[in-house]
Amino acid sequence: MKIKINPDKKAEEWHVGDVISDGQCSHIAMIIQNANCNYVAMDIVGSIGAFSLEESNTWSNPCSTIQCLRDNLSEWHKVDATLIINGDIKQDED
């Protein structure tokens, strides 16, 4: 995953699917809704683009609104991110 810091931190609005980061991009997460319809910041390991859907691998307690999540992660900001998928995809041959 390529990460680029969004320079306009004041105007950012968070949505499900957005990638957010702490100030130094040392921690990266994606905003998702869990099975209970609460919002969490799912951890992404930036150097390899790996992630986990385990509840324990999130950067916040579950929140009922995105604004609550944003308040809990007030030092975090939205970043421009491009997902690049690597690997060999093989199709089954009949």
C-alpha positions in Angstrom: 0.0 0.0 0.0 1.4 3.4 -0.9 0.7 6.2 1.6 0.7 9.9 1.0 -0.1 12.4 3.8 -3.1 14.6 3.1 -1.8 18.2 3.5 -5.3 19.7 4.3 -5.9 18.2 7.8 -8.5 20.9 8.7 -11.0 20.1 6.0 -10.9 16.3 6.2 -14.1 14.3 6.7 -13.8 10.7 7.6 -15.8 7.9 6.0 -15.9 4.1 6.1 -13.0 2.8 3.9 -10.8 5.8 4.6 -7.2 5.2 5.6 -6.0 7.2 8.6 -2.6 7.5 10.3 -1.0 9.0 13.3 1.2 12.0 12.6 4.3 10.1 11.5 2.6 7.4 9.5 4.1 4.9 11.9 0.6 3.5 12.5 -1.9 3.1 9.7 -5.6 2.0 9.9 -8.7 1.7 7.8 -12.1 2.9 9.1 -14.5 0.0 9.1 -17.8 -1.0 10.6 -17.6 -4.2 12.7 -20.3 -6.9 13.1 -22.1 -4.8 15.7 -22.3 -1.8 13.3 -19.8 0.1 15.4 -16.9 2.0 13.8 -13.3 1.0 14.5 -9.9 1.8 13.1 -8.6 -1.6 11.7 -4.8 -1.8 12.0 -2.8 -2.1 8.7 0.9 -3.0 8.8 2.1 -0.4 6.3 5.4 -1.9 5.3 3.6 -5.1 3.9 0.0 -3.9 3.6 -1.3 -6.7 5.9 -4.3 -6.3 8.0 -6.5 -8.3 10.4 -10.2 -8.3 11.1 -9.7 -9.5 14.7 -11.3 -7.1 17.2 -8.0 -7.0 19.1 -6.2 -5.5 16.1 -7.9 -2.1 16.1 -6.6 1.3 17.3 -9.8 2.3 19.2 -12.7 1.1 21.2 -15.8 0.6 19.0 -17.8 3.8 18.5 -21.4 4.3 17.5 -20.5 7.2 15.1 -17.5 8.1 13.0 -17.3 11.5 14.9 -16.8 9.5 18.1 -14.0 7.5 16.4 -12.5 10.8 15.2 -12.7 12.3 18.7 -11.0 9.2 20.2 -8.2 9.4 17.6 -7.8 13.1 17.6 -4.1 13.0 16.7 -4.8 10.8 13.6 -5.5 12.2 10.1 -6.8 10.9 6.8 -4.2 10.0 4.3 -4.3 9.5 0.5 -3.7 5.8 0.0 -3.5 3.5 -3.0 -4.0 -0.2 -2.6 -1.7 -2.3 -4.7 -2.3 -6.0 -4.7 0.7 -8.2 -5.4 0.8 -11.9 -6.0 0.1 -14.6 -8.6 -3.5 -15.3 -9.2 -4.1 -18.7 -10.6 -7.3 -19.9 -12.1 -8.5 -23.4 -11.7 -8.3 -25.3 -14.9 -11.2 -27.6 -15.8 
